[in-house]
Each structure stands twice: as structure tokens, then as C-alpha cells.
Amino acid sequence: MSGITWGGEGVLNPAIICCDRHCGADRTALTWVGQDGASKVFTFEQLKDLSGRFANVLRRHGVGPNDRVAGLLPRTPELLITILGVWRVGGVYQPLFTAFGPRAIEHRLSTSGAKVVVTDAQNRAKLDDIVGTAKIATVSGDCAVERPADIDFARELEASSPQFVPVARALSDPFLAMFTSGTSGPAKPLSVPIRAIAAFMGYMRDAAGLKLADPYWNIADPGWAYGLYYGIVGPLALGHATLLFDGPFAVEPVVRLIAEHGITHLAGPPTAFRQIIAAGAGAVREIKGRLRAISSAGEPLNPEVIRWVAEHLGVTIHDHYGQTEAGMVLCNHHALEHPVRAGAAGFAVPGHRVVVLGDADEELPPGAPGELAIDRLNSPLFWFAGYDGLPTPSLGARYYRSGDTAELNLDGSISFVGRTDDVITSSGYRIGPFDVESALAEHPAVLEAAAIGKPDPVRTEIVKAFVVLHASCQPSDVLAEELRLHVRQRLSAHAYPREIEFVASLPRTPSGKIQRFLLRNLEQEKAARPPARANQARDQP
């Protein structure tokens, strides 16, 4: 890694990796687009200057090596200035999703012990009732900072020198303080070491298929791992420009920005692509054939999404698998030659050995479902060392167990089945919710679905599906029966949903992942109440 990380002064620092070494020749680092259509371009040289100023601000307020600095910021230039400035001073950047409420913010700040929180005027009020010792720096635009105790971001930035020698760090030192997304329980804290940047760069090159001349946009929010690792750290480490759109996700501006900026490589979460599909083929007609690579991560893609994107955008969307704890480790790579089969998460990202384990840590052969794991002894780019201040039973002497159920295929690829807790056991069969959900999504009335195991005295569990319909469709007993038969014909006689409940939306983490455990908890609460009439299928084998 030394060939890509050391600066001219022999100093190892993430700000050098992701900024300083790419300065010169007016290379673009950031294209920023506001909600009102205003835009601005920043070079690596400009970001070096601005983040040097902010590093001096932080040092003046007592921030030093290993101190946490949190960012409760939208996708604005100040976000990158903050991140790079924190790294320059040797600090650790902690993202805070701007949709969080005060309690979620307080939990993360108290856990990390952040010394400074950088926010903007719109989000500042969320910090009013939070008890803590962190100083607050406020980005107020052209207005004066309303609270005298706050650090005035713009004023202090302007008054500071751009000269700042980055603090020397070690590869094992942390540079990001993350929290898991909480798909199966409370969010857990973890630190990302500087050496993880090498893994992020490899993913950008091999899996996202990114070359320096490729206009790239990751639409995921940088308040979470996918948007931060692969929308900011990864591209900037390669010396590649990134794009930030300071606005809520909507299909019309996404399509417009892809066209205006000539985006060829797009990345984002499955929820975004489902919204694009819901908007219809007419909404994306302008950009059909313009994209060369689309990557999706966060939840598995069902085959219907892959088919729709191929038909209406003229490009194959590739499924990528990763976690906050490990980054991307299993992908259908855009830049590597290997078989790509629908429903498979793909092959291990170079630098990782990914296997399927049984209960006794035995590596399972093709066709046998088990837990997806990473062989730590043979994965030089695997960097996770455990949760901060918490036991980490998933991290064994040799293997890291992901908590996800998967299956090895004959061609060497691995298929995602579901979270281990989400796998349904019915009449002795193990049923992955993803298969049921994918089959439901193929029906033209279904926008999205979640499948869980509902306790049953005879079968242990039955498959219950929660279904969100397209706006043009109405729920009915007739449609429920049609969906049951649809899944049974496409999947199997044992894996179809015996019960279907139509809902307006599905519970999700703030990053958009379905929280099936909340649906299971809801069913357990219902079981404790007197039985009500349910849309139950006839007793079929």
C-alpha cells in the first residue's frame, strides 16, 4: 500500500491519500449541485486549501489525533471540507445521517465521545436538547450564526490559514467512526482503519469498473457506509471526481443530472432503483443507453429489477454485497471476467476469500445453505477488528461470520439467501425470504414485498408476505390468492406465502434496508391477542 499512500513528506494521512497527492493540473475533485440547480466545481487543490483552513479551526478548538468529529451535514461542499479537515488533524470522522432525530443522534454522539459536531442551520435544532460536551460548529451560509456559543464555520474558516501539515498516522489507526445500520437490532459502533482505503480502491476499480475518465455518481447518502466508503473515500482515493446532489431522491432530478453530467457509472441502493421502476419507462427514456455500468448494494436485487433495468436503460445492473463492518466483499464485477447469474451476489472481491460455513466452522460444498463468512487468514484486505467496546462473537480466530445465509454455486459464485435470523423454517424446509420476495416482485401488481416466518403449531412456521402494491392496484382477497398461486408456480409448493397482508409501506432502517425482524415482532404481538380473521390460504401441502 505504500506506493499509493505516502506523500512527498513521507507522511501517511487519509487527507494525503484522498486529496493532496492528486493536486495539480486543476483536477476536479467535486461537482456539487444544489436543489435549485446551482452548481460549483472544486479542484483537489481547492479542497486542500479549504480543508487545511478547517484543520486549523479544529486544532484551535482542541481537536487532535484520534478525536472524533461528527458531521450532521447535507451533501454540500462543507461536508468534504469537514471530512478532509478532520483527517488532516489526525482525527476520526463520524457521519450522522441528516434524517436522524435527536435520540438517534444522542446515542451515537455519546457512544463515540465526539469533541465537535459540524452541522448546518437546518439541522442545528436537533442538537439543542442533547446532553454532552461536544462543541458545535454551524454552517450558516450567508447568515450569522444564531447561537453565540457555536463555532461559526464560515467566519473561522475565512480567518484561518490554509497551511497545515497533515498529522502522521499509521495504517492501523482509525479514520472513520461508523455505526451499523441496524437491520437486525440496535446499531453497533466500529472503527475503520486507514488500511481499509486499499480495499475501497480495489472495489472501485474492479467491481464498480471505474476508470479515471468515467463520470461517476453514487447516489447513496454519505451518512451511511455505502455512500461514504464508495461515494467519497473510494473515488477520491483514486483521484476521481465525485458528484454530490444536495436534494432529496426523486427520479426526475436523477435522470436530469445523469444526462447533464454525462454519467456513465452509476451506483446506489435498491430502494432508489425500485423508485425508478415505479416511475415507469417513460421517466428514463432520455438516458436509455447512456450508462455503461450500474452497481447496487444494500439489499439483494430481485430478478425483476435486473430485467427492467436491462430493458429500459440498456445496461446490466450488477448486485454487490457488503457490510458496514467489511465494506464490499462479494460482487458481480464490472471490470473482471466471470459468469454473472441472476440471483447470485457474485464472486469475492480480490483480497478477500469468502466462504459458506456450517455450524462447526466447516466450509460447505455447493448447494448447501450456511452462513456467509470471510476467511480472515486468507483475506489480506479484510480490516474489521470488532465492535468498539462491545463483544464481537462473529469474529472468530479464522472466520468472520456475517450473520447472512448464503449458498455456494457450482460455478464458484455465492447466492445470498437472507439474514440468518430471517430464514424461514417450514415443515422441515429452509426458505429464504429473498426467493419469495423476488417471485412476488415479478407480478405486475407488486411494487415490493417482505417475507417472514410466522409461528405455526403444525409447520413450525408458515411464510407470510407483506406486500406493497403499485398505486394503480387495489388489495383484495382475489388478488391475494392470485399472488399465492403466482409464487407457488414460480417457486415451489412449499415456499409460497400462505398468508398475505397488504400494507402501505415496509419498515426500514434509515438507510433503506427492510427490517424484517420488526414484522416478526409484530406477528408475535398479534399471536398474544385473540385471533382475528386473516387472509389464510386453504390447507395445501
Secondary structure, 3 states (H helix, E strand, C coil): CHHHHECCCCCECHHHHHCHHHCCCCCEEEEEEECCCCEEEEEHHHHHHHHHHHHHHHHHCCCCCCCEEEEECCCCHHHHHHHHHHHHCCCEEEECCCCCCHHHHHHHHHHHCCCEEEEECCCHHHHCCCCCCCEEEEECCCCCCCCCCCEEHHHHHHCCCCCCCCCCCCCCCEEEEEECCCCCCCCCEEEEECCHHHHHHHHHHHHCCCCCCCCEEECCCCCCHHHHHHHHHHHHHCCCCEEEEECCCCHHHHHHHHHHCCCCEEEECHHHHHHHHHHCHHHHHHHCCCCCEEEEECCCCCHHHHHHHHHHHCCCEEEEEEECCCEEEEECCCCCCCCCCCCEEEEECCCCCEEEECCCCCECCCCCCEEEEEEHHHCCCCCCCCECCCCCCCECCCEEEEEEEEEECCCCCEEEEEEHHHCEEECCEEECHHHHHHHHHCCCCEEEEEEEEEEECCCEEEEEEEEEECCCCCCCHHHHHHHHHHHHHHCCCCCCCCEEEECCCCCECCCCCECHHHHHHHHHHHHCCCCCCCCECCCCC
